Amino acid sequence: MTSVFRFFLLLFLFSCSTGDSDVNPGLENSYQFMGQGYRFTVDAGKYQRLDFNRKDPSLCQVNFEITSIARVGNELSLEVERPKGCTGTYELVWDGLWQESSPRRMQLYLTGLFATCGGGSETEVDVIKVDLEKALLGKSNELFTIYLREHCSFRDFNCVGNCELKI
């Protein structure tokens, strides 16, 4: 009886193996897409770091805010107000995961990569136009929601399908 029990215990332990032990799941899906004035990055680790360090003053050198979001088909347009005289680009970071809901949802962080900024209280508006067909490698043909977060504030925006949000 003991040997039968040991056999089934051994069989159970082998059936519980995890298979491939990928320490960084999703890294094989990491990539970047460059557009005019922005970079679209798919990287689960970077997304997680932004999420954990949201509104960290040492990471938020430029105070910018989204003033408008519009999506028509495969084009996402963002109007972003920033201090005048800042030079750099914006980065949209996605963890590469689709959240199963109806419709499915992706979460993005918008962060700024600015090399220099002049002082003053004047502002400018940048318009970022993201080609979702190219940025998502052709996976944007279905209806989905974009949940957009500003990295340096606690403002979040929910764009379901085609949308137009003015802030």
GUZADO-35952 format. One record per atom (N, C-alpha, C, O): x, y, z. Coordinates in steps of 0.001 Angstrom, whole numbers, plus 500000, padded with zeros to 6 digits. Layout:
<rs>
XYZ
...
</rs>
This chain:
<rs>
500820498809500000
500000500000500000
500864501254500000
500533502229499326
501962501243500743
502849502393500814
503477502684499457
503610503845499070
503863501639498734
504482501859497418
503462502426496422
503833503222495559
502194502035496525
501157502584495655
500959504069495975
500819504891495069
500948504403497259
500817505792497679
501999506623497163
501797507727496658
503211506113497282
504401506824496794
504345507023495279
504720508077494765
503875506004494585
503754506118493133
502807507249492756
503131508065491893
501619507307493406
500652508358493100
501154509734493550
500869510737492896
501882509790494636
502471511051495083
503499511538494059
503516512717493706
504342510641493591
505336510989492582
504653511437491284
505077512415490668
503619510742490877
502860511103489685
502225512486489846
502229513286488911
501687512762491020
501092514070491305
502138515171491230
501885516215490628
503301514964491824
504349515986491811
504822516302490392
505072517463490071
504946515294489550
505343515537488165
504246516242487382
504538517013486467
503012515994487721
501917516648486992
501781518116487376
501134518878486658
502369518524488480
502281519903488938
503430520774488444
503534521932488847
504273520256487602
505400521060487126
504883522222486303
503823522131485683
505621523301486298
505187524514485618
505610524561484166
505221525486483453
506371523623483709
506828523657482317
507953524655482171
508920524627482932
507830525544481187
508862526561480979
508821527566482120
507763528095482462
509965527816482693
510026528806483774
510550530109483212
511720530449483388
509669530841482531
510032532128481952
509957533172483054
508874533485483547
511104533709483439
511143534665484532
510525535993484125
509986536702484975
510589536339482865
510049537593482362
509010537326481280
509308537459480093
507796536951481673
506796536651480661
506472537896479842
506384538997480385
506296537720478549
505933538836477688
507114539564477086
506919540384476188
508344539301477541
509483540021476995
509709539714475530
510241540551474801
509314538528475084
509498538220473677
508576539073472811
508760539154471596
507586539708473433
506663540566472711
507012542038472839
506230542882472400
508142542377473418
508528543774473585
508997544343472253
509720543693471497
508567545572471986
509006546254470777
508724547742470924
508056548168471866
509239548528469984
508989549964469943
508572550366468542
509021549796467547
507709551354468492
507275551943467234
507465553444467364
506982554055468318
508166554038466409
508428555476466445
507446556202465529
507213555793464391
506881557277466044
506018558149465254
506524559572465402
507499559814466112
505881560502464748
506329561889464811
506008562484466189
504844562685466535
507058562761466965
506909563364468281
506610562386469403
506394562801470542
506592561104469105
506298560116470149
506978558794469843
507433558531468730
507026557979470882
507501556602470771
506453555723471458
506030556015472577
506038554652470789
505077553693471339
505884552471471758
506465551787470916
505921552197473062
506730551114473598
505841550039474197
504941550332474985
506096548801473822
505413547661474428
506451546937475265
507357546295474733
506311547046476588
507289546474477511
506628546336478879
506363547335479549
506365545108479289
505677544852480561
506478545367481750
505896545913482687
507796545207481734
508629545675482840
508611547187482973
508488547714484079
508732547883481862
508713549350481888
507354549854482353
507276550798483138
506281549226481871
504939549602482281
504787549445483805
504237550314484481
505280548337484314
505174548078485752
505969549111486559
505501549574487599
507161549473486088
507956550500486789
507230551843486796
507225552538487812
506616552214485667
505848553458485619
504659553402486574
504341554382487247
504016552258486622
502851552087487484
503235552204488963
502538552856489741
504341551573489343
504778551617490743
505330552982491151
505262553355492322
505877553728490184
506498555026490495
505669556190489979
506208557252489667
504384555995489891
503519557046489369
503609558298490231
503527558238491458
503777559411489570
503856560737490176
505097560907491050
505099561761491936
506135560131490831
507399560307491531
508035561603491024
508320561711489831
508265562594491901
508776563888491443
510126563799490724
510419564628489862
510938562819491061
512239562709490406
512101562231488961
513016562431488162
510976561604488610
510752561123487254
509885562076486435
509688561857485239
509371563116487057
508450564048486391
509093565423486302
508809566311487106
509962565585485316
510695566835485186
509892567915484478
510149569101484683
508926567534483649
508126568487482890
506661568296483248
506140567181483215
506012569386483586
504598569329483929
503779569499482650
503683570602482113
503194568416482170
502331568478480989
501016567817481319
500919567033482263
499992568141480526
498707567491480747
497952567329479434
498062568146478520
497193566262479374
496363565976478208
495158566899478247
494484567011479271
494890567563477124
493729568441477045
492629567880476154
491478568310476235
492985566912475298
491992566341474398
492452564954473926
493634564726473669
491496564052473821
491743562712473278
490656562438472251
489471562647472512
491071561970471087
490092561593470062
490589560329469374
491780560166469109
489660559459469099
489994558251468350
488944558059467277
487744558006467548
489426557957466058
488565557660464919
489229556509464182
490298556668463593
488587555354464221
489152554172463570
490490553805464189
490580553546465389
491521553784463366
492856553394463835
493756554575464148
494969554406464273
493186555773464277
494010556930464625
493619557461465996
492463557800466247
494612557524466874
494442558102468204
495143559446468206
496338559523467923
494413560507468523
494981561854468569
494948562367469999
493919562315470672
496084562858470446
496194563434471789
496680564871471668
497641565145470949
496025565784472362
496526567148472486
497093567264473889
496412566992474878
498356567675473958
499063567732475230
499614569138475420
500322569657474558
499287569745476545
499790571079476876
501037570942477740
501035570232478745
502097571627477338
503370571566478053
503977572969478109
503548573857477372
504969573174478975
505627574479479044
506309574822477718
506880573955477056
506239576089477347
506846576557476097
508367576436476190
508967576722477226
508967576009475095
510422575913475034
510984574556475395
512202574373475368
510144573606475728
510624572254476040
510852571489474737
510023571532473827
511970570800474660
512229569970473485
512363568524473930
513015568222474930
511745567653473183
511793566234473496
510651565515472826
510050566029471883
510350564329473309
509272563523472747
508426562944473880
508787563001475056
507309562396473484
506422561701474416
506590560209474205
507013559754473142
506247559457475243
506294558006475127
504991557422475654
504553557734476761
504387556573474845
503223555797475256
503726554397475566
504349553752474722
503451553924476789
503966552624477222
502776551707477512
501864552047478266
502824550534476884
501790549508477053
502462548239477553
503571547914477128
501804547524478448
502376546267478958
502182545099477989
502701544010478230
501451545309476911
501257544268475906
500110543320476214
499893542350475488
499374543593477286
498287542702477696
496933543304477376
496696544492477594
496055542475476859
494666542865476636
493864542411477838
493926541243478221
493122543308478427
492241542945479528
490931542450478934
490322543105478088
490521541298479390
489296540702478868
488096541373479510
487784541138480677
487444542192478747
486206542834479146
485402542989477863
485811542488476816
484301543652477926
483512543834476720
483313545320476485
482509545925477195
483985545939475547
485023545382474679
486352545234475435
486524545778476526
487285544485474830
488584544284475476
489262545633475673
488914546611475011
490236545684476591
490823546966476986
492335546869477082
492883545849477501
493005547955476684
494447548091476856
494680549301477754
493921550269477713
495742549240478572
496095550366479432
497434550929478973
498399550190478776
497479552244478808
498677552942478356
499079553999479358
498230554605480012
500377554218479475
500897555360480219
501469556347479227
502136555950478271
501216557643479441
501854558697478663
502875559367479560
502549559857480641
504104559381479100
505179560032479837
505968560897478864
505897560692477652
506714561853479382
507491562750478540
508979562512478679
509476562234479771
509686562623477570
511146562486477543
511697563810477018
511942563951475820
511890564771477906
512308566103477507
513739566364477939
514088566210479109
514566566762476973
515974567034477247
516148568397477906
516887568523478882
515478569413477383
515628570764477929
514278571426478054
513340571113477321
514194572345478993
512990573138479194
513393574527479661
514237574687480542
512777575516479056
513016576882479502
512030577248480595
510973576630480721
512372578237481370
511474578685482434
510337579515481862
510326579820480670
509411579870482678
508295580699482248
506974580002482433
506901578794482663
505922580805482326
504587580263482562
503809580032481270
502681579539481314
504391580380480121
503707580169478852
503672578677478509
504553577907478892
502622578301477775
502479576890477386
502271576771475881
501913577735475205
502505575561475376
502261575202473984
501467573910473972
501462573157474946
500794573665472854
500035572425472709
500682571578471616
500895572045470497
500989570333471954
501496569368470986
500350568451470601
499517568094471434
500315568073469328
499322567115468856
500066565837468465
500938565849467596
499707564753469116
500315563445468846
499279562619468107
498160562441468588
499648562119466945
498746561265466161
499376559881466063
500422559699465438
498715558906466695
499225557535466755
498441556673465771
497215556596465841
499151556034464865
498550555062463946
498484553729464690
499479553011464782
497308553407465216
497148552203466034
497373550931465231
497816549925465784
497079550958463953
497302549784463102
498786549413463091
499138548240463209
499642550406462951
501088550163462937
501622549905464344
502432549000464546
501168550703465318
501670550571466686
501314549223467301
502084548680468093
500153548681466944
499703547396467505
499975546236466566
499437545144466752
500799546464465567
501214545429464608
500014544732463962
499997543510463814
499014545527463583
497861544979462869
496808544332463748
495899543684463228
496899544484465061
495933543829465963
494835544784466414
494219544566467457
494586545832465648
493609546840466075
492318546779465281
491566547753465268
492040545669464622
490867545599463766
489559545374464525
488486545489463934
489622545061465802
488416544872466606
488173546094467480
489075546897467719
486945546218467949
486603547283468879
487348547048470193
487361545925470695
487961548076470752
488614547960472053
488639549306472747
488454550351472123
488867549261474035
488928550450474878
490376550785475163
491203549898475375
490677552080475166
492007552549475561
491851553276476887
491126554266476984
492534552777477902
492552553417479208
493908554108479314
494932553450479497
493914555438479197
495141556217479121
495402556911480447
494511557539481019
496641556791480932
497034557385482205
498172558367481980
499096558092481214
498103559513482647
499236560433482655
500175559950483747
499752559751484886
501435559762483414
502379559230484389
502634560204485532
502782559773486676
502687561480485262
503053562454486292
501855563089486984
502000564120487640
500712562511486853
499538562962487599
498667561745487864
498999560632487455
497585561955488532
496668560847488794
495419560960487919
494332560535488313
495588561539486726
494460561660485806
494469560476484843
495496560146484251
493310559846484700
493138558707483804
491966559008482871
491024559709483242
492040558470481664
491018558721480660
490595557396480038
491430556535479765
489299557240479818
488763556007479268
488135556310477904
487131557017477817
488724555778476866
488266555999475497
487724554675474963
488492553758474672
486411554577474836
485771553347474377
485468553470472886
484723554354472465
486058552568472090
485838552616470644
486268553958470077
487306554495470464
485475554502469163
485715555854468670
485230556817469749
484119556677470259
486057557780470088
485685558679471180
486231560073470923
487099560274470073
485707561022471671
486216562386471651
486037562942473052
484918563179473505
487169563147473736
487144563658475101
487881564990475138
489028565079474700
487238566010475653
487859567322475846
487954567556477343
486991567345478080
489101567984477774
489319568181479198
489357569664479505
489532570051480660
</rs>
